Amino acid sequence: MNSPDATFERVEVHYRGRVQGVGFRWNAQHIARDHEVQGTVRNLPSGEVHLIAEGSRAAVRAFLDEVYESMRLNITGVDERKLPATGEFIGFKIVS
């Protein structure tokens, strides 16, 4: 387990809209490669996509902004929740 740094944060995001079946998870994973973030992204039975990102505040924000910008035509709503980082992730993965 990674040791979370006090300057790191965790943001959990629920995206609503036409966000499943459009490459959202793959896109998020691809974008994560350009940012120093760790976490997961998965489809929910409700039709939403749930994304967890951990990293520095700046890295997480840049990552989430890029995900939103790249998928904005499919997104009708976003709920974000900021929490302390846990350091539980290694890399950024698509999970089921």
N, C-alpha and C positions, 0 to 999 in steps of 0.2 A: 504494500500500500504506500502510495506517495504521501509524504508529510505535507499537509496543507500549510502554506505560508499565510501569515496574518494579512498580507496585501492581496491575497487571492480571494475570489468570490465565486459563488455558484449561482447560476441563473437557470431556473426551470421555466420553460416556455411551452404554452399550448397554442398551436396555430389552428385556426378554423378556416373553412372555405373549401375550395376544390384542391385539397392538399395531399390526397392519396391518389396513387396511380398516375402521378405526373412527374416522378423522379425527384420528389422533394428530399427524401432521405439520402439518396445518392448525392444529390447536389450539396446538401449540408456537409456530408462526409468529405466531399471533394474540396469545398471551401475551407474546411477545418485544417487542411494540409498547409494552407498559407497563413495560419494563425496559431499562436501558442496556446491552444485550448485542448482540453480533454473532455470527454463526456460521451453521451449516447443520443440517438434519435430513433424513435419508433412510431409506428402507426398504432392508434388506439381504436377499439371497436366502435367508438362514438363517431369515427370519421375524422377526428383531429389527429394532429401529429404532436408528439411530446418530445421536446428536446431539452437536454441538460448539458450545460457548458460550464466548465470551471477553468479559471486562469486569472491573470491579472485583470483588473477592472477594464483597462484599455483594450486588452486583447479580446476579452469576452464581448465588449461593446462593438468593436470593429467586426468581429465574426458575426454577431447577431444582425448588425446593420447590413452586412453583405448578403446574408441569407435572406433577409427580408427584401432587399432590393432585387435580388435575382428571382424571387418567387412572388413579388408583390401583386401580380395580376391574378394569382390564385388565392391570395389570402384575403379573408373578409374580417378576421378578428385575431388579436394577439393578446394573451394574458401572460404577464411575466411575474415571476416571484424571485426575489433575491434572498439568498441564504448564505451562511458561511460555507466555505469550501470544505469538503471532506477528504479530498486527496484519494478517493477510492478508484479513480479511473486511470487507465494507461491508454493513451491515444484517444481517438474519437471513433466510435463504432456504431454501426446500424445493429439494433437488437430487435428481437421479435417479442 
